[in-house]
Amino acid sequence: MAKITKDEFISSLKEMTLLEIKELVDAMKEEFGVDPSAVAVAAGPVAAAEDAEPSTVTVTIADAGAAKVAVIKVVREITGLGLKESKDVVDNAGTPVKENISMEEANEIKAKLEEAGATVEIK
């Protein structure tokens, strides 16, 4: 018997009626002793946990630390703001450095700011 691929199997399922799929599930229970619907239910919470991470986040500075000038330079580099605007962001703890960015970009920014001496929060 030739082995079918997952895509071929799914394609054939699309062509079946609900009654035929139910009969297939019953045959799988009988042949393998496993209820395939129980596996699908068990996999549900795992998928929900993966979606729990937000798609966009905001990076804020909680504390500029001792090397405030270095932190201001990094904020200027990241945001493209002028010196005064960057200083205002650093002076006002909780002011967003960057908003609505990916978690990957947020982690890169956090690493740069922490290297300069700041304490950073990702929300």
C-alpha positions as CSV (number, residue, x, y, z in Angstrom):
1,M,0.0,0.0,0.0
2,A,1.4,3.4,-1.0
3,K,1.9,5.9,1.8
4,I,-0.2,9.1,1.4
5,T,1.0,12.5,2.6
6,K,-0.6,14.7,5.1
7,D,-1.8,17.1,2.4
8,E,-3.3,14.2,0.4
9,F,-5.1,13.0,3.5
10,I,-6.5,16.5,4.3
11,S,-7.5,16.9,0.7
12,S,-9.4,13.6,0.8
13,L,-11.1,14.7,4.1
14,K,-12.4,17.9,2.4
15,E,-14.2,15.7,-0.2
16,M,-16.0,13.6,2.5
17,T,-19.3,14.2,4.1
18,L,-19.7,14.5,7.9
19,L,-21.1,11.0,8.1
20,E,-18.1,9.6,6.2
21,I,-15.7,11.4,8.5
22,K,-17.5,10.0,11.5
23,E,-17.2,6.5,10.1
24,L,-13.5,7.2,9.6
25,V,-13.1,8.3,13.2
26,D,-14.9,5.2,14.4
27,A,-12.7,3.0,12.3
28,M,-9.6,4.7,13.7
29,K,-10.9,4.0,17.2
30,E,-11.4,0.4,16.4
31,E,-8.1,-0.2,14.5
32,F,-5.8,1.8,16.8
33,G,-7.6,1.9,20.1
34,V,-7.3,5.6,20.2
35,D,-9.9,8.3,20.1
36,P,-8.6,10.9,17.6
37,S,-11.1,13.6,18.9
38,A,-9.5,13.3,22.4
39,V,-6.1,14.2,20.9
40,A,-7.6,17.2,19.2
41,V,-9.2,18.4,22.4
42,A,-5.9,17.9,24.4
43,A,-4.1,20.0,21.8
44,G,-6.5,22.9,22.1
45,P,-5.2,24.5,25.3
46,V,-1.6,24.3,24.0
47,A,-2.5,26.3,20.9
48,A,-4.4,28.8,23.1
49,A,-1.3,29.2,25.3
50,E,0.9,30.1,22.3
51,D,-1.6,32.8,21.3
52,A,-1.3,34.4,24.8
53,E,1.8,36.4,23.9
54,P,0.8,39.8,22.6
55,S,1.6,40.6,19.0
56,T,2.8,44.1,19.7
57,V,4.4,45.6,22.8
58,T,5.6,48.9,24.2
59,V,9.1,49.5,25.6
60,T,9.5,52.0,28.5
61,I,12.4,53.0,30.7
62,A,11.7,52.4,34.4
63,D,15.0,54.0,35.5
64,A,17.8,55.6,33.6
65,G,20.4,54.5,36.0
66,A,23.7,56.2,36.7
67,A,24.8,56.5,33.0
68,K,22.0,58.8,32.0
69,V,23.9,60.4,29.1
70,A,24.6,56.9,27.5
71,V,20.9,56.0,27.8
72,I,19.9,59.3,26.1
73,K,22.3,58.5,23.2
74,V,20.7,55.0,22.8
75,V,17.2,56.5,22.9
76,R,18.2,59.0,20.2
77,E,19.7,56.1,18.1
78,I,16.5,54.0,18.5
79,T,13.9,56.7,18.0
80,G,15.5,59.3,15.8
81,L,14.4,62.0,18.2
82,G,16.4,65.1,18.9
83,L,18.5,65.6,22.0
84,K,15.9,67.4,24.1
85,E,13.1,65.0,23.2
86,S,15.3,62.0,24.0
87,K,16.3,63.5,27.3
88,D,12.5,64.1,28.1
89,V,11.8,60.4,27.4
90,V,14.7,59.3,29.7
91,D,13.8,61.8,32.5
92,N,10.1,60.8,32.6
93,A,10.1,57.2,33.7
94,G,7.3,55.2,32.1
95,T,7.2,57.3,28.9
96,P,7.2,54.9,26.0
97,V,10.5,54.7,24.0
98,K,8.8,52.8,21.2
99,E,5.2,51.5,20.9
100,N,3.4,48.8,18.9
101,I,6.5,46.9,18.0
102,S,7.2,43.1,17.7
103,M,8.5,41.3,20.8
104,E,11.7,40.5,18.9
105,E,12.4,44.2,18.2
106,A,11.5,45.0,21.8
107,N,14.0,42.5,23.1
108,E,16.7,44.1,20.9
109,I,15.9,47.6,22.2
110,K,15.8,46.3,25.8
111,A,19.3,44.8,25.4
112,K,20.7,48.1,24.0
113,L,19.2,50.2,26.8
114,E,20.2,47.8,29.6
115,E,23.7,47.7,28.1
116,A,23.7,51.6,28.5
117,G,22.6,51.2,32.2
118,A,18.8,51.7,32.1
119,T,16.1,49.5,33.6
120,V,13.6,48.6,30.9
121,E,10.0,47.3,31.0
122,I,8.2,45.6,28.1
123,K,4.4,45.9,28.3
